[in-house]
């Protein structure tokens, strides 16, 4: 089964908030129309305005705004990894992107 991806490249199914392991629980960007518990998601808003399912489909991708939006706990590498996944996803599809993500993680520490 194909995982749920957010417009910015986060895999919702792998997120602790989406899985309900952390509070407050999150239903995913698409379900909450880009208004997760932490506030308005500028990336979601931008994707909606441009009429794309995810940033990898945008003509301006990767833009400065995308590259400057990342989880502060993970740092800028977070945006670089998401950009790569979105580019791969756009070219090869969701199922291959899911396999790529799985190959980058391990059961011992990454879920």
DAZIZI-V936988 format. One record per residue. RES is the residue in three letters. PHI is phi in radians with two decimals (* if undefined). OMEGA is omega in degrees with one decimal (none if undefined). Layout:
res=RES phi=PHI omega=OMEGA
res=RES phi=PHI omega=OMEGA
This chain:
res=UNK phi=* omega=-179.1
res=UNK phi=-1.24 omega=179.9
res=UNK phi=-1.28 omega=177.0
res=UNK phi=-1.57 omega=178.2
res=UNK phi=-1.82 omega=172.6
res=UNK phi=-1.58 omega=179.8
res=UNK phi=-1.01 omega=-176.9
res=UNK phi=-1.54 omega=177.6
res=UNK phi=1.83 omega=175.4
res=UNK phi=-1.28 omega=176.4
res=UNK phi=-1.61 omega=-176.0
res=UNK phi=-0.95 omega=-177.3
res=UNK phi=-1.02 omega=-178.9
res=UNK phi=-1.67 omega=-175.6
res=UNK phi=-1.54 omega=179.5
res=UNK phi=-1.04 omega=179.4
res=UNK phi=-1.22 omega=179.3
res=UNK phi=-1.15 omega=-179.8
res=UNK phi=-1.31 omega=-180.0
res=UNK phi=1.44 omega=179.5
res=UNK phi=-1.43 omega=177.5
res=UNK phi=-2.27 omega=179.9
res=UNK phi=-1.92 omega=-0.6
res=UNK phi=-1.39 omega=179.3
res=UNK phi=-1.16 omega=-179.5
res=UNK phi=-2.14 omega=179.0
res=UNK phi=-1.52 omega=-177.7
res=UNK phi=1.79 omega=-175.6
res=UNK phi=-0.95 omega=-177.4
res=UNK phi=-1.13 omega=-179.2
res=UNK phi=-1.19 omega=-178.0
res=UNK phi=-1.82 omega=177.0
res=UNK phi=0.89 omega=175.2
res=UNK phi=1.29 omega=179.1
res=UNK phi=-2.18 omega=178.7
res=UNK phi=-1.19 omega=-175.8
res=UNK phi=-1.00 omega=-176.6
res=UNK phi=-1.58 omega=177.3
res=UNK phi=2.28 omega=178.8
res=UNK phi=-1.29 omega=179.0
res=UNK phi=-1.60 omega=-179.1
res=UNK phi=-1.10 omega=179.2
res=UNK phi=-1.19 omega=177.1
res=UNK phi=-1.07 omega=-179.8
res=UNK phi=-1.03 omega=-179.9
res=UNK phi=-1.12 omega=179.4
res=UNK phi=-1.06 omega=177.7
res=UNK phi=-1.08 omega=-179.9
res=UNK phi=-1.05 omega=-177.2
res=UNK phi=-1.52 omega=177.3
res=UNK phi=1.23 omega=178.4
res=UNK phi=-2.03 omega=179.0
res=UNK phi=-1.25 omega=178.3
res=UNK phi=-2.61 omega=-174.1
res=UNK phi=-1.01 omega=180.0
res=UNK phi=-1.08 omega=178.9
res=UNK phi=-1.59 omega=-176.2
res=UNK phi=-1.41 omega=178.8
res=UNK phi=-1.11 omega=-178.3
res=UNK phi=-1.64 omega=-177.4
res=UNK phi=-1.31 omega=-7.6
res=UNK phi=-1.48 omega=-179.2
res=UNK phi=-1.59 omega=179.2
res=UNK phi=-1.04 omega=-179.2
res=UNK phi=-1.00 omega=179.9
res=UNK phi=-1.04 omega=-175.7
res=UNK phi=-1.20 omega=179.3
res=UNK phi=-1.63 omega=178.9
res=UNK phi=-1.83 omega=-179.6
res=UNK phi=-2.68 omega=178.0
res=UNK phi=-1.18 omega=-178.0
res=UNK phi=-1.06 omega=177.2
res=UNK phi=-1.25 omega=-178.0
res=UNK phi=-1.81 omega=179.2
res=UNK phi=1.45 omega=-175.3
res=UNK phi=-1.04 omega=178.8
res=UNK phi=-1.04 omega=177.2
res=UNK phi=-1.01 omega=180.0
res=UNK phi=-1.18 omega=-179.9
res=UNK phi=-1.12 omega=179.4
res=UNK phi=-1.13 omega=179.3
res=UNK phi=-1.09 omega=178.9
res=UNK phi=-1.08 omega=178.6
res=UNK phi=-1.10 omega=179.6
res=UNK phi=-1.13 omega=179.8
res=UNK phi=-1.15 omega=177.6
res=UNK phi=-1.10 omega=178.5
res=UNK phi=-1.12 omega=179.6
res=UNK phi=-1.05 omega=-179.0
res=UNK phi=-1.11 omega=-177.1
res=UNK phi=-1.39 omega=-170.1
res=UNK phi=-2.03 omega=176.9
res=UNK phi=1.67 omega=-175.5
res=UNK phi=-1.11 omega=-176.3
res=UNK phi=-1.10 omega=178.4
res=UNK phi=-1.21 omega=176.9
res=UNK phi=-1.12 omega=177.7
res=UNK phi=-1.08 omega=177.8
res=UNK phi=-1.10 omega=177.8
res=UNK phi=-1.06 omega=-179.8
res=UNK phi=-1.05 omega=179.8
res=UNK phi=-1.08 omega=-179.2
res=UNK phi=-1.25 omega=-179.8
res=UNK phi=-1.55 omega=-178.1
res=UNK phi=-2.10 omega=178.3
res=UNK phi=-2.32 omega=179.9
res=UNK phi=-1.22 omega=-175.0
res=UNK phi=-1.24 omega=-176.6
res=UNK phi=-2.45 omega=-172.8
res=UNK phi=-2.01 omega=180.0
res=UNK phi=1.52 omega=none
